[in-house]
């Protein structure tokens, strides 16, 4: 018992920052303050019986001393079933990760672990030490491992893959491996690890800004091909030079996941053309159970042929509740917008829609068809739409905004991105010179369904119940200083 009390005193500074719930940081600290009371033994027993603990000390550069205190704290809470640690940007290297890993390795009852080690200095040697200890935590079912920008390379990913091959009972897995110099070879080994997770229900794989190339996307397809129990899949593959080749294999792997309810695909800036979108659309035709779909295809080379193919597939997803389709800066004309509008007509269960054709050329005709379709969605509660730089005339933009305001009565959130020169923007600007006039304008807009104004890029914040988002950097000079953040 004397040894436990000594360890307790070492851990006190960090124990005060742990909490039992994510929203309750510092709760445990209240009990720590009774350490000087006469009932030390009862307090130690209380700490040992903790089932969950959360700690956020990200970007505090705690170094070795901080990690030692965290390790002491974890060792005291030996019955934990859930542990979430946010330790990003803390100068954590080989020595620090060794102490932390040893402490986690002693948590024999742990089922849910979230470990954020982004922007540290873990490298291959560090991940090896961590994985050696995680193998001792045999009851783990939920794992979030975030290692963004840690110079892991293919060798580090191979170590993670070998670990996954032993975790056949894993149900939820999130790996964030952005900016780690991973190539298609590394994805080959990770794919092998994923194939062992037959019970997996949720997978989130974030591997942006690596060097996956065509081989990488093919290996991901091989990895997910037989995960037949998956209900939630999220893949972030931006900035990886995927191109068109390999999308057929990816589509073939995706179409097998018939139990999927939520799909999130981010192919940001990958030189993808219509061929890639057509292959993706073929997979979507098989995923008719989806209730949530997010497609982020920004900064590619998609034209209306590819978008039309996607739109055709969307028509078959009749159970969708939430849809995000973001196509910023492609090569889409009015035909793509009209086809998308026709698809939206079929999705009458939608209650949340995010849609962006920013920096395409859909013109007034395409925009008008979109407005008609969106206005017909009677169950829609949240709309976020960006039509900035789409070839719409200022007059059409004004009409567009007004019609949506009038026709959609059930919304509790609305954001619309319009060009700076739009008359509807000028109308709002004219009301912002004095705070009272600005609030009067909000009151006037409330009568047609708009409660608050919110401009994200211009850093104006009022509230976040119901919003209209007006994009244009010149707008900032007109924002009252007390509303900037």
N, C-alpha and C positions, 0 to 999 in steps of 0.2 A: 504493500500500500504506500510506503514511503517513496518508492520509486515512481509510482503513478503520480503522486503529488508533485514530485520534482519535475516530471514531464509536463504536468499541468501548468506549472508556473512558467516553464519555457514557452509553452504554447499560448499563454494568456493573450498577448498582443494580437495574435491572429485569430484566436477563437472569438474575440469580440466582434470580428467582422463577418463571421459565418452566420448564415440564417437557415431556418428549416424550410422556408418557401422562397421562391424567386422574388416575390413582391414584398418580402418581409426581412430584408437585410438588416442585421443588427439585433434581431429578436434574441438570438442565442447570447448576444453580448449582455443582455439584462441579467441572465442567469449567471454568467461568468462573474459578474460583480459580487456575487455572494461567496466567492471563493475564500474570503477571509472569515467567513462565519464559522461557527463551531462544528457545523455538520458537513465537513469536507468529504467524508466518505459517501454520503448520500448524493452530493453534487457530482462526484466522480461517476457513481453508478448512473446518474441521469445522463451525463455526457455519453457514456458507453452505450446507452440504449437508443441513441438517436438513429432514426431510420433514413433521414434525408438531410443533406447539407448543400448550401449554395454559397459560392464566394466569387465576387467580381473585384479583382485588383488589376484589371487590364491597364496598360500604359502607365504603370507606376514605377517601373524599373526597380523592382524589389530585390533583384539579385539573389545571391546565395543566402543571406540572412533571412530574407522573406520566405524563400523556399523551405528553409529549415523549419521555420515556425509553422508553415502550412503542413509540412510533413509530420511534425509533432502532433498537430491538431487532428489530422486524419487518423493517426495511430490510436489516439484516444477514442475516436468514434468508430470502434471496430465492428459495430453491428450495422453499419450503413447499408442501405439497399439502393439509395440514389445519391450520387455525388456529381455536382456540376461546378467546374472550375474554369473561370475566365482569366487566363494568365498571359494574354497577348502583349507583346512589346515589353518584356521584362528582363532582358539580358539573360535569358535562360540558356545555358550551354550544357556541356556534357556532365559536369559535376552536379549542377542543379537538377537535371533531369534524372540522374541516378538516385538521389535522395527522394524525389517525388515519386518515382516509379516504385521504389521499394515500399513506400508507405501505401500506395494503392494496391500493390500486390498482396497486402495482408488483409484486404477487405473481402473475406470469403463469402459474405452474403450479398455482395453488390450485384444488382441487376441492371442498373441504369447509370451509365457514365458519360458525361459530356466534358471534354477536355479541349480547351481553346489555347493553343500554343502558337498562334500566328505571329509572324515577324519576330522570331527568336533565333537562336543559333543551334538548332537541334542536330541537323545533318544526319547522315546515315548511322554514325556511331550512337547518337542519342536515341534514334528511333528503335535501334536494336535493343538497347537497355530497357526502353519502355515496353516493347512487345514481350520481352522475356518475362516481365512481371505481370503483364496483362494475361498471359497464358495461365497464371495461377488463379485468376478470377474466373472460375469455371461456370458461374451461374449468370453471366452477363447476357442479357437479351436485347438491350438497347445501347447503342454506342454512337456517340458523335465525336469524331476526332478531326480537329481543325488544325492544319499545319501549313497554312499559307506562307510562302516565301521562307522556307527553311533549308533550301539546298539539298533536298532529299535525293533527287535524281532517280534513275531507274532502279538503282540498288536499294534505295529506301522503300520504294513502292513494292519491290519484290519481298522485302521483309514483312510489310503489311499484308501482302497476299498470302504468305505462308501462315500468318496468324489466322486469317479468315478461314483457311482450309480446316482449322481445328474448331471453328465456332459454328457448328452446324445447327445449333438451336437459336441463332441470332434471328430476331424478328424485325428490328429497325436499325438501319445503318446509315450514317451520314459521314462522308469523307470529303473534306475540303482541302484540296491539294493544289490550289492555284499557284502559279509562278514557282515551280520546283524543278524545272528543266527535265520534265518527263517526256519521253518519246513513245513512239508506237511499240517499241520493245518493252518498255515498262508497263504499258497497258496490256500487253500480252500476258504478263505474269499476274496482273491484277484481275484480268478476266478469268484466269484459272481459279483464283481465290473465290471470286463471286459465284462460280458454278457450284460450290459446295453449300451455298446458303439456301437450301431448298425450302426452308420455312419462312424466308424473308417476306415481310408484308410491305415494308417501306424502304426505299433506297433513294438517297440523295447523293449524287456524285458531282462534285464541283472541281473541274480540272481546267479552268480557263488559263490562258496565257502560258501554255506549255508548247510542246513541239510534237503533238500527236500525229498530225498528218492523216493521210488516207488509211494507213495501217491502224492508227488509233481508233478511228470510228468503227472499223471492221472488228477490232478486238472487243470493243464495248458491246457490239451486237452479239458476239459469241458469249460474253459474260452474262448477259441478261436473258438470253434465248430460252433457258429452261427454268427461269424463276417464275413458275406458274402461279404461285400464291401472291405475287405482288399486287397490291392495291393502290400504291402511291409511288410514282417514279418521277424523279426530278434530275435532269442532266444539264449542267452548265458547261458548254464546250466552246465558248467564245475564244476568238483569236488563236485558232489552232490549224488554220490552212486545210480544212477538211475537204473543200471543193465538192464536186458532184460525185466523183468516184467513191465508192464505199457506201453511198446512201441506200443502194438496193439491199446490201447485206444488213444495214441497220434497220431498214424497214421490215425485212424478213424476221429479224429478231424481235422487233417491237410488236408485230401483229400476233405473236403467240401469247401475249400477256392479256388474256381475255378477262381477267378479274380486275383489271385496272379501273379505278374510279377517279383518280387524279393523275394528270400528266402535265409536266412542266419541262419544256425543251427550249434551251437558249443556245442558238447557233450564231451569235453575234459576230459579224465580220469574218466570214469564212469563205468568201468568193463563191458562194452557192448560186446556182442559176435555176432556171425553170425545171430542168431535169431533176434536181434534188427535191424541189417542192412536190413534183408529181410523184416521186417515189414515196415521200412522206405521206402524201394524201392516200396512197394505197394502203398504208398501214392503218391509218385512222378509220378506214372503212370497217376494219375488224374490231374496233374498240368501242362498240356501241353502248357499253355500260358506263362510259365516262360521265361524270357530273361536273368535273372541273378540268379545263384545258387552258394551258398557257403556251403560246408560240411566240417567241421573241426571235425574229429573223432580221434584225436591223443591219443595215450597212452590208447588204449582199447585192446580188445582181438579178433579183427576181423580177420577172415581167408579169404581164396579165395572164399569160398562159399558166404559169405556175400557181398564181393566186387563185385563178378560176378552178384549178384542180383541187386546191385546198378547200375552196368554198363548196364545191360539190360534195366533198367528204363531210364537211360541217353539217350539211343538211341531214345527214344520217344520224347525227348525235343528238337525238331528240330529248335526252335526259339531262343535257347540260344546264347547270345552274350558274356557273361562272365561266366566262370566256375572256381571255386576253389574247389579242391579235395585234402585235406591234411590228410594223413593216417600214420603219423609218429609213429613208434614203435607199430605195431600190429603184426599179424602172417600171413602175406600175402606172397605167393610164386609167381612163374612166371605165374601161371594160372590167378591169379587176375590181374596181369599187362597186360597180353595178352587180357583178356576180356575188360579191360579198354581201351586198344588201339583200339579194334574193335568198341567200343562205340564212341570214338573220330572220327573215320572215318565218322560217320553219322552226325557229328556236324559241317558242313561246314560253318555255319554263325559265328562261334566263332571268336572274335577279341581279346579276352584276356583270357589267361589260366594260372592258378597257380596249379601246380601238385607236390605232394611230396609223395614219397614212402620211405623216409629216415628210416633207421633201420628196413627194411623188407628184404626179401630174393627173390628178383625178378630175379636175375642172369642176365647173358648176353642175354639170349633168350628173357626174358620179356622186358628188356631195348631196345633191337633192335626193337621189335614190336612197342613200344611206339615211338621210333624215326621215324619210317616209317609213323605212323599215324600223328604225329605232323607236319612232313614235308609236308603232304598232305593238311594241313589247309591253304588254299591260302588267306584267309581273316585275318589271325592271325597277330596282331600288337604288342602284348605284351606277353612274355613268361617268367614265373618264375618257374623253375623246380629244385627240390632237389633230387638227386640220391646218396646222401651220405650214405655209409654203407648199400648198397643194394645187395652185393654179386657180383657186376660187377668187371671184371678184369680191371687192369690199361689200357691195350691195348684197351678194349672196350670203356672205358671212353674217351680216346683220340680220337678214331674214332667218338664217339658219338658227342663230342663237335665240331669237324671239319665238320661233315656232316650237323649238324644243322646250323652252321655258313654259309655254302655254299648254302644250299637249301632254307633257309627262308630269302628272300630278303626284305620283307615289314615290318619287325619288327622295332619298334622304342624303344623297351625296351627288354632286354634279361638278365635274371639271371639264372645261372646254378650252382647248388651246387654239387661238386665232392669230392671224398676222397682226403686227403692231398697228398697221395703218387702217385696220378695220374701224368703221364708224361706231360699232358697239363698244370698242375699246376706248375711243375718244369720248364717248358718252360717260363712261365710268371715270376716266381721267378728269373730266370737267367737274366732277363731284368730290374730288379728293384734295382740293386746295386747303380746305378747312375741315377739321375733324367733325364738326357738327353736320356740315353738308354731306360728308362721307357717310355718317351714320344715317342720315335721312335717306340717302340713296339705297342703303341696305334695307331700310324699312319699306321703301317703295318696291324693291324687288321681292320682298317677302310675299307680297300680294299675288305674285305669279309663281311662287314656289321656291325662290332663292332666299336663304336665310342669312348667309354670310359670304364675304368675298375672300378669296385666298389666292395669292399669286406666289407660286413656288420659286421660279427662277429669279423674280425680282425681290425676293426676301420680304414679302409683306405677310404678316400673320395676324389674323383676327381670332377665329376659332376654327374648329374642324368638323362641324356638324354637316353643313351643306356648303359646297365650295364651287367657285368658278375659277378656273386657272387660265390666266391670260398671259401668253408668252411674248417676251420682247425685252431685251436688255435695256433699251433706252427708257423703259418705264420706271426704272429704279429712282431716277432723279426726282420723280414726282411723288414718291412714297414718303409720308411724314416720318421723321426720324424716330418717333416713339413707337412706330410699328415695325421697325427693322430689327432683324435678329441675326 
